[in-house]
């Protein structure tokens, strides 16, 4: 999980646009509703969305956005990647012993010991990942 977090941070920097965009729930719904419609229309392949999907997605998000930033493909791809990361984290946590997702609260629940053990594992993974990253930087 720590690896994915670092990878996502690097990807976020690479896909960042000059203009920041604050997503609203309405924009996210427009994004994913358009994705759903296009998937049902057969516009999603094994390697991602077909090119004709992106203008439709951009238009749907722009229609519900009230700000001054022009919505771009990068904005939409970034939001999609963010949610893919959340989904992967959700799946990963569902496989860990001692945790349960509560539909009532919309949160993961676990005993204090389960959370302590998880934090220990994540810290070790984070440190290990940083060591690998800095070692690669040193040998460039």
N, C-alpha and C positions, 0 to 999 in steps of 0.2 A: 504494500500500500504506500509506503514512504517513497518507493521508487516511482510509483505513478504520480505522486504529488510533485516530485521534483521534475519529472518529465513534463507534466502539465504546466508547471511554472515556466519552463523553458519554451514550450510550445506557445504559451500565452504571450511571451515576449516576442517571439518570432511572428505571431499573427496579429500583434497589436496594431491598431490604426492610429493615425495622428489625432483623431477625434474620439474621445471617450464617449461611451454610450451607456446610459443607465436603463437597464431592461425593466419593464413592468410585467406584471402577471399577464396583462392583456396581450402584450407583445409576444410573450412566450407561448401563450395559447394560439395566437395566429401562426407562429412559426411551426409548432408541432401539429396543428390541425392541417396546415398545408402539406407538411410532410406526410401525414396520414393519408390525405386524399391522393397525393401523388404515388405513394406506395401502393394503394389500392388500384391505381390506374396502371400499375406495372412500370413505374418510372424509377425504381430503385434496383440497381444491379448489385452484383457481388462486391464490386469495388466502390460503391457509393451511389450517389444520386446522378441521374442523367443530367447533362448540361441544361436542358430546357426547364428543369425544376427550379433552378436558382432565381431566375427573374420573377417567377410566381411567388416564391418564398419572400424575396425582397419586397415585392409589391404588397403582399399581405401584411408584413410587419410594418412597412412604411405607412399603410392605410390607418393603422391604429396608434401610431406614434405621433405624439404632439410636439416633439422637440424640433430643433433646427438642424440636427445632424442628418445627413443623407445616409440611409441604411445601405450597407454594402454586403457583398457576398462574404467578406472576411468577418463582419459582425455576426452574420448568421451561422457561418461555419464555427466560429469561436463559441457561440452559445450552444450549438449542437455538441461540440467536443466537451464542453463543461458538463452537460447533462450525461454524456456517455461516461465521463469520469465518475460522476455521482452514482450512476447505475453500477459501475464496476465496484465501487466502494461498498455499495449496498449489498451486492451479491457476495463480496468477500466477507463482510461482517456477518452475513446470514450463515456462513459456514463455520464461524468461530463458536467454540463451546461457551455456553453461559450467557448468550445474548438472545434477545427476542425483540422483534419489532412490534410496537404497540400501535394498532390502528386508531385507538382512542386519542393518544397523544401525538401520533405521527413521529415518534422518537424511538431510538434504540434503548432498550433497558437491559441492565445486567447488575449483578452484585458488585459491591465495592472491590472484591477480590478479582472478579473477571475484568473490570476496568483497569485495575493496577497491573494485572498480567498483560493485558493488551498494550498498555502504555510502555511497559518494559520492552516488549517485542518490537514495537514501532520505533522506539528510541535506538535500539540496536540496529534495526534496518536502516534508519536514517543515518546513523554514524557510519555504517558500512558503505552505504551509497555515497556519502560525502567523501570517504577515503578513496573510493574508486574514481569518482569524478575528479578530485584534486590530483590523483596519481596520473590520470589521463592528461590533465592540463600540464602537468610538469614534464611529460614526455612528448609534447608536441614539437 
